[in-house]
């Protein structure tokens, strides 16, 4: 009986325990990510005539991590990358789990370029705007098509998120 336990039953029990723990961990990570969008302090931006809640990436670390490892998130949500200066800020799909639209925004708060339905399978391809951008907005794939977001659309960002050098006093 002892040999049966060690060779057959114990590995099954350990395997099931690891699967349960992994499932619970994954569930808590997805729940936490999605719940971040519904906090009352999550900023809302306006793009064209549409509003969406955004997580903000404004530090070197948060911009580097971006949405890597995130589970797909709710409709009308995204991540807003705020950079220290306008440049040809590039985006890639490293460690991404879902497709996105990438929207580049200039210092005058207008959409200057869009890449739609970019899938994780495109990694290591790098996506860059045609012009220098100050902000990048990542949304779930096909957001730009569904809400008719176009180059030239204006973007409204809450005042507390606008870099000091862009604020008009």
MODELLER restraints for C-alpha pairs under 7 A, 6 or more apart:
rsr = mdl.restraints
at = mdl.atoms
rsr.add(forms.Gaussian(group=physical.xy_distance, feature=features.Distance(at['CA:30:A'], at['CA:71:A']), mean=5.87, stdev=0.5))
rsr.add(forms.Gaussian(group=physical.xy_distance, feature=features.Distance(at['CA:34:A'], at['CA:73:A']), mean=5.96, stdev=0.5))
rsr.add(forms.Gaussian(group=physical.xy_distance, feature=features.Distance(at['CA:34:A'], at['CA:74:A']), mean=6.95, stdev=0.5))
rsr.add(forms.Gaussian(group=physical.xy_distance, feature=features.Distance(at['CA:37:A'], at['CA:53:A']), mean=6.29, stdev=0.5))
rsr.add(forms.Gaussian(group=physical.xy_distance, feature=features.Distance(at['CA:37:A'], at['CA:54:A']), mean=6.90, stdev=0.5))
rsr.add(forms.Gaussian(group=physical.xy_distance, feature=features.Distance(at['CA:42:A'], at['CA:53:A']), mean=6.35, stdev=0.5))
rsr.add(forms.Gaussian(group=physical.xy_distance, feature=features.Distance(at['CA:42:A'], at['CA:54:A']), mean=6.46, stdev=0.5))
rsr.add(forms.Gaussian(group=physical.xy_distance, feature=features.Distance(at['CA:42:A'], at['CA:55:A']), mean=6.67, stdev=0.5))
rsr.add(forms.Gaussian(group=physical.xy_distance, feature=features.Distance(at['CA:43:A'], at['CA:53:A']), mean=5.70, stdev=0.5))
rsr.add(forms.Gaussian(group=physical.xy_distance, feature=features.Distance(at['CA:43:A'], at['CA:54:A']), mean=5.71, stdev=0.5))
rsr.add(forms.Gaussian(group=physical.xy_distance, feature=features.Distance(at['CA:44:A'], at['CA:51:A']), mean=6.47, stdev=0.5))
rsr.add(forms.Gaussian(group=physical.xy_distance, feature=features.Distance(at['CA:44:A'], at['CA:52:A']), mean=5.43, stdev=0.5))
rsr.add(forms.Gaussian(group=physical.xy_distance, feature=features.Distance(at['CA:44:A'], at['CA:53:A']), mean=4.36, stdev=0.5))
rsr.add(forms.Gaussian(group=physical.xy_distance, feature=features.Distance(at['CA:44:A'], at['CA:54:A']), mean=6.09, stdev=0.5))
rsr.add(forms.Gaussian(group=physical.xy_distance, feature=features.Distance(at['CA:45:A'], at['CA:51:A']), mean=5.65, stdev=0.5))
rsr.add(forms.Gaussian(group=physical.xy_distance, feature=features.Distance(at['CA:45:A'], at['CA:52:A']), mean=5.64, stdev=0.5))
rsr.add(forms.Gaussian(group=physical.xy_distance, feature=features.Distance(at['CA:45:A'], at['CA:53:A']), mean=6.45, stdev=0.5))
rsr.add(forms.Gaussian(group=physical.xy_distance, feature=features.Distance(at['CA:45:A'], at['CA:156:A']), mean=5.63, stdev=0.5))
rsr.add(forms.Gaussian(group=physical.xy_distance, feature=features.Distance(at['CA:45:A'], at['CA:157:A']), mean=5.01, stdev=0.5))
rsr.add(forms.Gaussian(group=physical.xy_distance, feature=features.Distance(at['CA:45:A'], at['CA:158:A']), mean=6.61, stdev=0.5))
rsr.add(forms.Gaussian(group=physical.xy_distance, feature=features.Distance(at['CA:46:A'], at['CA:52:A']), mean=6.53, stdev=0.5))
rsr.add(forms.Gaussian(group=physical.xy_distance, feature=features.Distance(at['CA:46:A'], at['CA:155:A']), mean=5.51, stdev=0.5))
rsr.add(forms.Gaussian(group=physical.xy_distance, feature=features.Distance(at['CA:46:A'], at['CA:156:A']), mean=4.86, stdev=0.5))
rsr.add(forms.Gaussian(group=physical.xy_distance, feature=features.Distance(at['CA:46:A'], at['CA:157:A']), mean=6.75, stdev=0.5))
rsr.add(forms.Gaussian(group=physical.xy_distance, feature=features.Distance(at['CA:47:A'], at['CA:153:A']), mean=6.77, stdev=0.5))
rsr.add(forms.Gaussian(group=physical.xy_distance, feature=features.Distance(at['CA:47:A'], at['CA:154:A']), mean=6.04, stdev=0.5))
rsr.add(forms.Gaussian(group=physical.xy_distance, feature=features.Distance(at['CA:47:A'], at['CA:155:A']), mean=4.42, stdev=0.5))
rsr.add(forms.Gaussian(group=physical.xy_distance, feature=features.Distance(at['CA:47:A'], at['CA:156:A']), mean=6.43, stdev=0.5))
rsr.add(forms.Gaussian(group=physical.xy_distance, feature=features.Distance(at['CA:48:A'], at['CA:149:A']), mean=6.48, stdev=0.5))
rsr.add(forms.Gaussian(group=physical.xy_distance, feature=features.Distance(at['CA:48:A'], at['CA:153:A']), mean=5.15, stdev=0.5))
rsr.add(forms.Gaussian(group=physical.xy_distance, feature=features.Distance(at['CA:48:A'], at['CA:154:A']), mean=5.57, stdev=0.5))
rsr.add(forms.Gaussian(group=physical.xy_distance, feature=features.Distance(at['CA:48:A'], at['CA:155:A']), mean=6.34, stdev=0.5))
rsr.add(forms.Gaussian(group=physical.xy_distance, feature=features.Distance(at['CA:52:A'], at['CA:76:A']), mean=4.71, stdev=0.5))
rsr.add(forms.Gaussian(group=physical.xy_distance, feature=features.Distance(at['CA:52:A'], at['CA:77:A']), mean=5.04, stdev=0.5))
rsr.add(forms.Gaussian(group=physical.xy_distance, feature=features.Distance(at['CA:53:A'], at['CA:76:A']), mean=6.58, stdev=0.5))
rsr.add(forms.Gaussian(group=physical.xy_distance, feature=features.Distance(at['CA:53:A'], at['CA:77:A']), mean=4.69, stdev=0.5))
rsr.add(forms.Gaussian(group=physical.xy_distance, feature=features.Distance(at['CA:53:A'], at['CA:78:A']), mean=6.40, stdev=0.5))
rsr.add(forms.Gaussian(group=physical.xy_distance, feature=features.Distance(at['CA:54:A'], at['CA:77:A']), mean=5.56, stdev=0.5))
rsr.add(forms.Gaussian(group=physical.xy_distance, feature=features.Distance(at['CA:54:A'], at['CA:78:A']), mean=4.73, stdev=0.5))
rsr.add(forms.Gaussian(group=physical.xy_distance, feature=features.Distance(at['CA:54:A'], at['CA:79:A']), mean=4.94, stdev=0.5))
rsr.add(forms.Gaussian(group=physical.xy_distance, feature=features.Distance(at['CA:54:A'], at['CA:80:A']), mean=5.99, stdev=0.5))
rsr.add(forms.Gaussian(group=physical.xy_distance, feature=features.Distance(at['CA:55:A'], at['CA:78:A']), mean=6.41, stdev=0.5))
rsr.add(forms.Gaussian(group=physical.xy_distance, feature=features.Distance(at['CA:55:A'], at['CA:79:A']), mean=4.68, stdev=0.5))
rsr.add(forms.Gaussian(group=physical.xy_distance, feature=features.Distance(at['CA:55:A'], at['CA:80:A']), mean=6.20, stdev=0.5))
rsr.add(forms.Gaussian(group=physical.xy_distance, feature=features.Distance(at['CA:56:A'], at['CA:79:A']), mean=5.72, stdev=0.5))
rsr.add(forms.Gaussian(group=physical.xy_distance, feature=features.Distance(at['CA:56:A'], at['CA:80:A']), mean=4.95, stdev=0.5))
rsr.add(forms.Gaussian(group=physical.xy_distance, feature=features.Distance(at['CA:56:A'], at['CA:81:A']), mean=6.08, stdev=0.5))
rsr.add(forms.Gaussian(group=physical.xy_distance, feature=features.Distance(at['CA:57:A'], at['CA:63:A']), mean=5.07, stdev=0.5))
rsr.add(forms.Gaussian(group=physical.xy_distance, feature=features.Distance(at['CA:57:A'], at['CA:66:A']), mean=6.82, stdev=0.5))
rsr.add(forms.Gaussian(group=physical.xy_distance, feature=features.Distance(at['CA:57:A'], at['CA:79:A']), mean=6.97, stdev=0.5))
rsr.add(forms.Gaussian(group=physical.xy_distance, feature=features.Distance(at['CA:57:A'], at['CA:80:A']), mean=6.04, stdev=0.5))
rsr.add(forms.Gaussian(group=physical.xy_distance, feature=features.Distance(at['CA:57:A'], at['CA:81:A']), mean=4.67, stdev=0.5))
rsr.add(forms.Gaussian(group=physical.xy_distance, feature=features.Distance(at['CA:57:A'], at['CA:82:A']), mean=6.20, stdev=0.5))
rsr.add(forms.Gaussian(group=physical.xy_distance, feature=features.Distance(at['CA:58:A'], at['CA:81:A']), mean=5.90, stdev=0.5))
rsr.add(forms.Gaussian(group=physical.xy_distance, feature=features.Distance(at['CA:58:A'], at['CA:82:A']), mean=4.84, stdev=0.5))
rsr.add(forms.Gaussian(group=physical.xy_distance, feature=features.Distance(at['CA:58:A'], at['CA:83:A']), mean=6.45, stdev=0.5))
rsr.add(forms.Gaussian(group=physical.xy_distance, feature=features.Distance(at['CA:63:A'], at['CA:81:A']), mean=6.28, stdev=0.5))
rsr.add(forms.Gaussian(group=physical.xy_distance, feature=features.Distance(at['CA:67:A'], at['CA:96:A']), mean=6.66, stdev=0.5))
rsr.add(forms.Gaussian(group=physical.xy_distance, feature=features.Distance(at['CA:68:A'], at['CA:94:A']), mean=6.51, stdev=0.5))
rsr.add(forms.Gaussian(group=physical.xy_distance, feature=features.Distance(at['CA:68:A'], at['CA:95:A']), mean=4.88, stdev=0.5))
rsr.add(forms.Gaussian(group=physical.xy_distance, feature=features.Distance(at['CA:68:A'], at['CA:96:A']), mean=4.67, stdev=0.5))
rsr.add(forms.Gaussian(group=physical.xy_distance, feature=features.Distance(at['CA:69:A'], at['CA:95:A']), mean=5.69, stdev=0.5))
rsr.add(forms.Gaussian(group=physical.xy_distance, feature=features.Distance(at['CA:69:A'], at['CA:96:A']), mean=5.67, stdev=0.5))
rsr.add(forms.Gaussian(group=physical.xy_distance, feature=features.Distance(at['CA:69:A'], at['CA:97:A']), mean=6.29, stdev=0.5))
rsr.add(forms.Gaussian(group=physical.xy_distance, feature=features.Distance(at['CA:70:A'], at['CA:97:A']), mean=6.64, stdev=0.5))
rsr.add(forms.Gaussian(group=physical.xy_distance, feature=features.Distance(at['CA:71:A'], at['CA:97:A']), mean=6.23, stdev=0.5))
rsr.add(forms.Gaussian(group=physical.xy_distance, feature=features.Distance(at['CA:72:A'], at['CA:98:A']), mean=5.90, stdev=0.5))
rsr.add(forms.Gaussian(group=physical.xy_distance, feature=features.Distance(at['CA:75:A'], at['CA:140:A']), mean=6.88, stdev=0.5))
rsr.add(forms.Gaussian(group=physical.xy_distance, feature=features.Distance(at['CA:77:A'], at['CA:139:A']), mean=6.33, stdev=0.5))
rsr.add(forms.Gaussian(group=physical.xy_distance, feature=features.Distance(at['CA:78:A'], at['CA:137:A']), mean=6.70, stdev=0.5))
rsr.add(forms.Gaussian(group=physical.xy_distance, feature=features.Distance(at['CA:78:A'], at['CA:138:A']), mean=5.38, stdev=0.5))
rsr.add(forms.Gaussian(group=physical.xy_distance, feature=features.Distance(at['CA:78:A'], at['CA:139:A']), mean=4.40, stdev=0.5))
rsr.add(forms.Gaussian(group=physical.xy_distance, feature=features.Distance(at['CA:78:A'], at['CA:140:A']), mean=6.95, stdev=0.5))
rsr.add(forms.Gaussian(group=physical.xy_distance, feature=features.Distance(at['CA:79:A'], at['CA:137:A']), mean=5.69, stdev=0.5))
rsr.add(forms.Gaussian(group=physical.xy_distance, feature=features.Distance(at['CA:79:A'], at['CA:138:A']), mean=5.21, stdev=0.5))
rsr.add(forms.Gaussian(group=physical.xy_distance, feature=features.Distance(at['CA:79:A'], at['CA:139:A']), mean=6.72, stdev=0.5))
rsr.add(forms.Gaussian(group=physical.xy_distance, feature=features.Distance(at['CA:80:A'], at['CA:135:A']), mean=6.93, stdev=0.5))
rsr.add(forms.Gaussian(group=physical.xy_distance, feature=features.Distance(at['CA:80:A'], at['CA:136:A']), mean=5.85, stdev=0.5))
rsr.add(forms.Gaussian(group=physical.xy_distance, feature=features.Distance(at['CA:80:A'], at['CA:137:A']), mean=4.56, stdev=0.5))
rsr.add(forms.Gaussian(group=physical.xy_distance, feature=features.Distance(at['CA:80:A'], at['CA:138:A']), mean=6.56, stdev=0.5))
rsr.add(forms.Gaussian(group=physical.xy_distance, feature=features.Distance(at['CA:81:A'], at['CA:135:A']), mean=5.46, stdev=0.5))
rsr.add(forms.Gaussian(group=physical.xy_distance, feature=features.Distance(at['CA:81:A'], at['CA:136:A']), mean=4.98, stdev=0.5))
rsr.add(forms.Gaussian(group=physical.xy_distance, feature=features.Distance(at['CA:81:A'], at['CA:137:A']), mean=6.20, stdev=0.5))
rsr.add(forms.Gaussian(group=physical.xy_distance, feature=features.Distance(at['CA:82:A'], at['CA:134:A']), mean=6.58, stdev=0.5))
rsr.add(forms.Gaussian(group=physical.xy_distance, feature=features.Distance(at['CA:82:A'], at['CA:135:A']), mean=4.95, stdev=0.5))
rsr.add(forms.Gaussian(group=physical.xy_distance, feature=features.Distance(at['CA:82:A'], at['CA:136:A']), mean=6.93, stdev=0.5))
rsr.add(forms.Gaussian(group=physical.xy_distance, feature=features.Distance(at['CA:83:A'], at['CA:134:A']), mean=5.56, stdev=0.5))
rsr.add(forms.Gaussian(group=physical.xy_distance, feature=features.Distance(at['CA:83:A'], at['CA:135:A']), mean=6.09, stdev=0.5))
rsr.add(forms.Gaussian(group=physical.xy_distance, feature=features.Distance(at['CA:85:A'], at['CA:134:A']), mean=5.82, stdev=0.5))
rsr.add(forms.Gaussian(group=physical.xy_distance, feature=features.Distance(at['CA:86:A'], at['CA:132:A']), mean=5.34, stdev=0.5))
rsr.add(forms.Gaussian(group=physical.xy_distance, feature=features.Distance(at['CA:86:A'], at['CA:133:A']), mean=4.84, stdev=0.5))
rsr.add(forms.Gaussian(group=physical.xy_distance, feature=features.Distance(at['CA:86:A'], at['CA:134:A']), mean=4.20, stdev=0.5))
rsr.add(forms.Gaussian(group=physical.xy_distance, feature=features.Distance(at['CA:87:A'], at['CA:132:A']), mean=4.31, stdev=0.5))
rsr.add(forms.Gaussian(group=physical.xy_distance, feature=features.Distance(at['CA:87:A'], at['CA:133:A']), mean=5.37, stdev=0.5))
rsr.add(forms.Gaussian(group=physical.xy_distance, feature=features.Distance(at['CA:87:A'], at['CA:134:A']), mean=6.60, stdev=0.5))
rsr.add(forms.Gaussian(group=physical.xy_distance, feature=features.Distance(at['CA:88:A'], at['CA:128:A']), mean=5.94, stdev=0.5))
rsr.add(forms.Gaussian(group=physical.xy_distance, feature=features.Distance(at['CA:88:A'], at['CA:129:A']), mean=5.97, stdev=0.5))
rsr.add(forms.Gaussian(group=physical.xy_distance, feature=features.Distance(at['CA:88:A'], at['CA:131:A']), mean=6.59, stdev=0.5))
rsr.add(forms.Gaussian(group=physical.xy_distance, feature=features.Distance(at['CA:88:A'], at['CA:132:A']), mean=4.87, stdev=0.5))
rsr.add(forms.Gaussian(group=physical.xy_distance, feature=features.Distance(at['CA:88:A'], at['CA:133:A']), mean=6.16, stdev=0.5))
rsr.add(forms.Gaussian(group=physical.xy_distance, feature=features.Distance(at['CA:89:A'], at['CA:128:A']), mean=6.12, stdev=0.5))
rsr.add(forms.Gaussian(group=physical.xy_distance, feature=features.Distance(at['CA:89:A'], at['CA:133:A']), mean=6.74, stdev=0.5))
rsr.add(forms.Gaussian(group=physical.xy_distance, feature=features.Distance(at['CA:90:A'], at['CA:126:A']), mean=6.18, stdev=0.5))
rsr.add(forms.Gaussian(group=physical.xy_distance, feature=features.Distance(at['CA:90:A'], at['CA:127:A']), mean=5.36, stdev=0.5))
rsr.add(forms.Gaussian(group=physical.xy_distance, feature=features.Distance(at['CA:90:A'], at['CA:128:A']), mean=4.59, stdev=0.5))
rsr.add(forms.Gaussian(group=physical.xy_distance, feature=features.Distance(at['CA:91:A'], at['CA:126:A']), mean=5.69, stdev=0.5))
rsr.add(forms.Gaussian(group=physical.xy_distance, feature=features.Distance(at['CA:91:A'], at['CA:127:A']), mean=5.13, stdev=0.5))
rsr.add(forms.Gaussian(group=physical.xy_distance, feature=features.Distance(at['CA:91:A'], at['CA:128:A']), mean=6.62, stdev=0.5))
rsr.add(forms.Gaussian(group=physical.xy_distance, feature=features.Distance(at['CA:92:A'], at['CA:123:A']), mean=6.24, stdev=0.5))
rsr.add(forms.Gaussian(group=physical.xy_distance, feature=features.Distance(at['CA:92:A'], at['CA:124:A']), mean=6.43, stdev=0.5))
rsr.add(forms.Gaussian(group=physical.xy_distance, feature=features.Distance(at['CA:92:A'], at['CA:125:A']), mean=6.17, stdev=0.5))
rsr.add(forms.Gaussian(group=physical.xy_distance, feature=features.Distance(at['CA:92:A'], at['CA:126:A']), mean=4.85, stdev=0.5))
rsr.add(forms.Gaussian(group=physical.xy_distance, feature=features.Distance(at['CA:92:A'], at['CA:127:A']), mean=6.20, stdev=0.5))
rsr.add(forms.Gaussian(group=physical.xy_distance, feature=features.Distance(at['CA:93:A'], at['CA:120:A']), mean=5.15, stdev=0.5))
rsr.add(forms.Gaussian(group=physical.xy_distance, feature=features.Distance(at['CA:93:A'], at['CA:122:A']), mean=6.71, stdev=0.5))
rsr.add(forms.Gaussian(group=physical.xy_distance, feature=features.Distance(at['CA:93:A'], at['CA:123:A']), mean=5.07, stdev=0.5))
rsr.add(forms.Gaussian(group=physical.xy_distance, feature=features.Distance(at['CA:93:A'], at['CA:124:A']), mean=6.87, stdev=0.5))
rsr.add(forms.Gaussian(group=physical.xy_distance, feature=features.Distance(at['CA:94:A'], at['CA:123:A']), mean=5.85, stdev=0.5))
rsr.add(forms.Gaussian(group=physical.xy_distance, feature=features.Distance(at['CA:94:A'], at['CA:124:A']), mean=6.88, stdev=0.5))
rsr.add(forms.Gaussian(group=physical.xy_distance, feature=features.Distance(at['CA:96:A'], at['CA:120:A']), mean=5.42, stdev=0.5))
rsr.add(forms.Gaussian(group=physical.xy_distance, feature=features.Distance(at['CA:97:A'], at['CA:120:A']), mean=6.37, stdev=0.5))
rsr.add(forms.Gaussian(group=physical.xy_distance, feature=features.Distance(at['CA:98:A'], at['CA:119:A']), mean=6.48, stdev=0.5))
rsr.add(forms.Gaussian(group=physical.xy_distance, feature=features.Distance(at['CA:98:A'], at['CA:120:A']), mean=6.19, stdev=0.5))
rsr.add(forms.Gaussian(group=physical.xy_distance, feature=features.Distance(at['CA:99:A'], at['CA:117:A']), mean=5.72, stdev=0.5))
rsr.add(forms.Gaussian(group=physical.xy_distance, feature=features.Distance(at['CA:99:A'], at['CA:118:A']), mean=5.23, stdev=0.5))
rsr.add(forms.Gaussian(group=physical.xy_distance, feature=features.Distance(at['CA:99:A'], at['CA:119:A']), mean=4.19, stdev=0.5))
rsr.add(forms.Gaussian(group=physical.xy_distance, feature=features.Distance(at['CA:99:A'], at['CA:120:A']), mean=6.08, stdev=0.5))
rsr.add(forms.Gaussian(group=physical.xy_distance, feature=features.Distance(at['CA:99:A'], at['CA:140:A']), mean=6.55, stdev=0.5))
rsr.add(forms.Gaussian(group=physical.xy_distance, feature=features.Distance(at['CA:99:A'], at['CA:141:A']), mean=5.22, stdev=0.5))
rsr.add(forms.Gaussian(group=physical.xy_distance, feature=features.Distance(at['CA:100:A'], at['CA:116:A']), mean=6.81, stdev=0.5))
rsr.add(forms.Gaussian(group=physical.xy_distance, feature=features.Distance(at['CA:100:A'], at['CA:117:A']), mean=5.29, stdev=0.5))
rsr.add(forms.Gaussian(group=physical.xy_distance, feature=features.Distance(at['CA:100:A'], at['CA:118:A']), mean=5.27, stdev=0.5))
rsr.add(forms.Gaussian(group=physical.xy_distance, feature=features.Distance(at['CA:100:A'], at['CA:119:A']), mean=6.67, stdev=0.5))
rsr.add(forms.Gaussian(group=physical.xy_distance, feature=features.Distance(at['CA:100:A'], at['CA:138:A']), mean=6.31, stdev=0.5))
rsr.add(forms.Gaussian(group=physical.xy_distance, feature=features.Distance(at['CA:100:A'], at['CA:139:A']), mean=5.52, stdev=0.5))
rsr.add(forms.Gaussian(group=physical.xy_distance, feature=features.Distance(at['CA:100:A'], at['CA:140:A']), mean=4.58, stdev=0.5))
rsr.add(forms.Gaussian(group=physical.xy_distance, feature=features.Distance(at['CA:100:A'], at['CA:141:A']), mean=3.91, stdev=0.5))
rsr.add(forms.Gaussian(group=physical.xy_distance, feature=features.Distance(at['CA:101:A'], at['CA:115:A']), mean=5.75, stdev=0.5))
rsr.add(forms.Gaussian(group=physical.xy_distance, feature=features.Distance(at['CA:101:A'], at['CA:116:A']), mean=4.36, stdev=0.5))
rsr.add(forms.Gaussian(group=physical.xy_distance, feature=features.Distance(at['CA:101:A'], at['CA:117:A']), mean=5.25, stdev=0.5))
rsr.add(forms.Gaussian(group=physical.xy_distance, feature=features.Distance(at['CA:101:A'], at['CA:118:A']), mean=6.14, stdev=0.5))
rsr.add(forms.Gaussian(group=physical.xy_distance, feature=features.Distance(at['CA:101:A'], at['CA:138:A']), mean=5.68, stdev=0.5))
rsr.add(forms.Gaussian(group=physical.xy_distance, feature=features.Distance(at['CA:101:A'], at['CA:139:A']), mean=5.27, stdev=0.5))
rsr.add(forms.Gaussian(group=physical.xy_distance, feature=features.Distance(at['CA:101:A'], at['CA:140:A']), mean=6.05, stdev=0.5))
rsr.add(forms.Gaussian(group=physical.xy_distance, feature=features.Distance(at['CA:101:A'], at['CA:141:A']), mean=4.85, stdev=0.5))
rsr.add(forms.Gaussian(group=physical.xy_distance, feature=features.Distance(at['CA:101:A'], at['CA:142:A']), mean=6.34, stdev=0.5))
rsr.add(forms.Gaussian(group=physical.xy_distance, feature=features.Distance(at['CA:101:A'], at['CA:143:A']), mean=6.69, stdev=0.5))
rsr.add(forms.Gaussian(group=physical.xy_distance, feature=features.Distance(at['CA:101:A'], at['CA:144:A']), mean=6.91, stdev=0.5))
rsr.add(forms.Gaussian(group=physical.xy_distance, feature=features.Distance(at['CA:102:A'], at['CA:114:A']), mean=5.64, stdev=0.5))
rsr.add(forms.Gaussian(group=physical.xy_distance, feature=features.Distance(at['CA:102:A'], at['CA:115:A']), mean=5.10, stdev=0.5))
rsr.add(forms.Gaussian(group=physical.xy_distance, feature=features.Distance(at['CA:102:A'], at['CA:116:A']), mean=6.35, stdev=0.5))
rsr.add(forms.Gaussian(group=physical.xy_distance, feature=features.Distance(at['CA:102:A'], at['CA:136:A']), mean=6.92, stdev=0.5))
rsr.add(forms.Gaussian(group=physical.xy_distance, feature=features.Distance(at['CA:102:A'], at['CA:137:A']), mean=5.93, stdev=0.5))
rsr.add(forms.Gaussian(group=physical.xy_distance, feature=features.Distance(at['CA:102:A'], at['CA:138:A']), mean=4.79, stdev=0.5))
rsr.add(forms.Gaussian(group=physical.xy_distance, feature=features.Distance(at['CA:102:A'], at['CA:139:A']), mean=6.75, stdev=0.5))
rsr.add(forms.Gaussian(group=physical.xy_distance, feature=features.Distance(at['CA:103:A'], at['CA:111:A']), mean=6.76, stdev=0.5))
rsr.add(forms.Gaussian(group=physical.xy_distance, feature=features.Distance(at['CA:103:A'], at['CA:113:A']), mean=6.01, stdev=0.5))
rsr.add(forms.Gaussian(group=physical.xy_distance, feature=features.Distance(at['CA:103:A'], at['CA:114:A']), mean=4.62, stdev=0.5))
rsr.add(forms.Gaussian(group=physical.xy_distance, feature=features.Distance(at['CA:103:A'], at['CA:115:A']), mean=6.65, stdev=0.5))
rsr.add(forms.Gaussian(group=physical.xy_distance, feature=features.Distance(at['CA:103:A'], at['CA:136:A']), mean=5.63, stdev=0.5))
rsr.add(forms.Gaussian(group=physical.xy_distance, feature=features.Distance(at['CA:103:A'], at['CA:137:A']), mean=4.96, stdev=0.5))
rsr.add(forms.Gaussian(group=physical.xy_distance, feature=features.Distance(at['CA:103:A'], at['CA:138:A']), mean=6.28, stdev=0.5))
rsr.add(forms.Gaussian(group=physical.xy_distance, feature=features.Distance(at['CA:104:A'], at['CA:111:A']), mean=5.81, stdev=0.5))
rsr.add(forms.Gaussian(group=physical.xy_distance, feature=features.Distance(at['CA:104:A'], at['CA:112:A']), mean=5.69, stdev=0.5))
rsr.add(forms.Gaussian(group=physical.xy_distance, feature=features.Distance(at['CA:104:A'], at['CA:113:A']), mean=5.19, stdev=0.5))
rsr.add(forms.Gaussian(group=physical.xy_distance, feature=features.Distance(at['CA:104:A'], at['CA:114:A']), mean=6.29, stdev=0.5))
rsr.add(forms.Gaussian(group=physical.xy_distance, feature=features.Distance(at['CA:104:A'], at['CA:129:A']), mean=6.45, stdev=0.5))
rsr.add(forms.Gaussian(group=physical.xy_distance, feature=features.Distance(at['CA:104:A'], at['CA:133:A']), mean=5.86, stdev=0.5))
rsr.add(forms.Gaussian(group=physical.xy_distance, feature=features.Distance(at['CA:104:A'], at['CA:135:A']), mean=5.99, stdev=0.5))
rsr.add(forms.Gaussian(group=physical.xy_distance, feature=features.Distance(at['CA:104:A'], at['CA:136:A']), mean=4.57, stdev=0.5))
rsr.add(forms.Gaussian(group=physical.xy_distance, feature=features.Distance(at['CA:104:A'], at['CA:137:A']), mean=6.38, stdev=0.5))
rsr.add(forms.Gaussian(group=physical.xy_distance, feature=features.Distance(at['CA:105:A'], at['CA:111:A']), mean=4.49, stdev=0.5))
rsr.add(forms.Gaussian(group=physical.xy_distance, feature=features.Distance(at['CA:105:A'], at['CA:112:A']), mean=5.55, stdev=0.5))
rsr.add(forms.Gaussian(group=physical.xy_distance, feature=features.Distance(at['CA:105:A'], at['CA:133:A']), mean=5.37, stdev=0.5))
rsr.add(forms.Gaussian(group=physical.xy_distance, feature=features.Distance(at['CA:105:A'], at['CA:134:A']), mean=6.11, stdev=0.5))
rsr.add(forms.Gaussian(group=physical.xy_distance, feature=features.Distance(at['CA:105:A'], at['CA:135:A']), mean=4.99, stdev=0.5))
rsr.add(forms.Gaussian(group=physical.xy_distance, feature=features.Distance(at['CA:105:A'], at['CA:136:A']), mean=5.95, stdev=0.5))
rsr.add(forms.Gaussian(group=physical.xy_distance, feature=features.Distance(at['CA:106:A'], at['CA:112:A']), mean=6.39, stdev=0.5))
rsr.add(forms.Gaussian(group=physical.xy_distance, feature=features.Distance(at['CA:106:A'], at['CA:132:A']), mean=6.76, stdev=0.5))
rsr.add(forms.Gaussian(group=physical.xy_distance, feature=features.Distance(at['CA:106:A'], at['CA:133:A']), mean=4.40, stdev=0.5))
rsr.add(forms.Gaussian(group=physical.xy_distance, feature=features.Distance(at['CA:106:A'], at['CA:134:A']), mean=5.09, stdev=0.5))
rsr.add(forms.Gaussian(group=physical.xy_distance, feature=features.Distance(at['CA:106:A'], at['CA:135:A']), mean=6.43, stdev=0.5))
rsr.add(forms.Gaussian(group=physical.xy_distance, feature=features.Distance(at['CA:107:A'], at['CA:133:A']), mean=6.84, stdev=0.5))
rsr.add(forms.Gaussian(group=physical.xy_distance, feature=features.Distance(at['CA:107:A'], at['CA:134:A']), mean=5.54, stdev=0.5))
rsr.add(forms.Gaussian(group=physical.xy_distance, feature=features.Distance(at['CA:109:A'], at['CA:154:A']), mean=5.82, stdev=0.5))
rsr.add(forms.Gaussian(group=physical.xy_distance, feature=features.Distance(at['CA:109:A'], at['CA:155:A']), mean=5.14, stdev=0.5))
rsr.add(forms.Gaussian(group=physical.xy_distance, feature=features.Distance(at['CA:109:A'], at['CA:156:A']), mean=6.89, stdev=0.5))
rsr.add(forms.Gaussian(group=physical.xy_distance, feature=features.Distance(at['CA:110:A'], at['CA:152:A']), mean=5.51, stdev=0.5))
rsr.add(forms.Gaussian(group=physical.xy_distance, feature=features.Distance(at['CA:110:A'], at['CA:153:A']), mean=5.53, stdev=0.5))
rsr.add(forms.Gaussian(group=physical.xy_distance, feature=features.Distance(at['CA:110:A'], at['CA:154:A']), mean=4.41, stdev=0.5))
rsr.add(forms.Gaussian(group=physical.xy_distance, feature=features.Distance(at['CA:110:A'], at['CA:155:A']), mean=5.68, stdev=0.5))
rsr.add(forms.Gaussian(group=physical.xy_distance, feature=features.Distance(at['CA:111:A'], at['CA:151:A']), mean=4.88, stdev=0.5))
rsr.add(forms.Gaussian(group=physical.xy_distance, feature=features.Distance(at['CA:111:A'], at['CA:152:A']), mean=5.09, stdev=0.5))
rsr.add(forms.Gaussian(group=physical.xy_distance, feature=features.Distance(at['CA:111:A'], at['CA:153:A']), mean=5.40, stdev=0.5))
rsr.add(forms.Gaussian(group=physical.xy_distance, feature=features.Distance(at['CA:111:A'], at['CA:154:A']), mean=6.40, stdev=0.5))
rsr.add(forms.Gaussian(group=physical.xy_distance, feature=features.Distance(at['CA:112:A'], at['CA:131:A']), mean=6.91, stdev=0.5))
rsr.add(forms.Gaussian(group=physical.xy_distance, feature=features.Distance(at['CA:112:A'], at['CA:151:A']), mean=5.21, stdev=0.5))
rsr.add(forms.Gaussian(group=physical.xy_distance, feature=features.Distance(at['CA:112:A'], at['CA:152:A']), mean=6.21, stdev=0.5))
rsr.add(forms.Gaussian(group=physical.xy_distance, feature=features.Distance(at['CA:113:A'], at['CA:129:A']), mean=5.65, stdev=0.5))
rsr.add(forms.Gaussian(group=physical.xy_distance, feature=features.Distance(at['CA:113:A'], at['CA:130:A']), mean=6.58, stdev=0.5))
rsr.add(forms.Gaussian(group=physical.xy_distance, feature=features.Distance(at['CA:113:A'], at['CA:151:A']), mean=5.82, stdev=0.5))
rsr.add(forms.Gaussian(group=physical.xy_distance, feature=features.Distance(at['CA:116:A'], at['CA:141:A']), mean=6.53, stdev=0.5))
rsr.add(forms.Gaussian(group=physical.xy_distance, feature=features.Distance(at['CA:116:A'], at['CA:142:A']), mean=6.28, stdev=0.5))
rsr.add(forms.Gaussian(group=physical.xy_distance, feature=features.Distance(at['CA:117:A'], at['CA:141:A']), mean=4.63, stdev=0.5))
rsr.add(forms.Gaussian(group=physical.xy_distance, feature=features.Distance(at['CA:117:A'], at['CA:142:A']), mean=5.72, stdev=0.5))
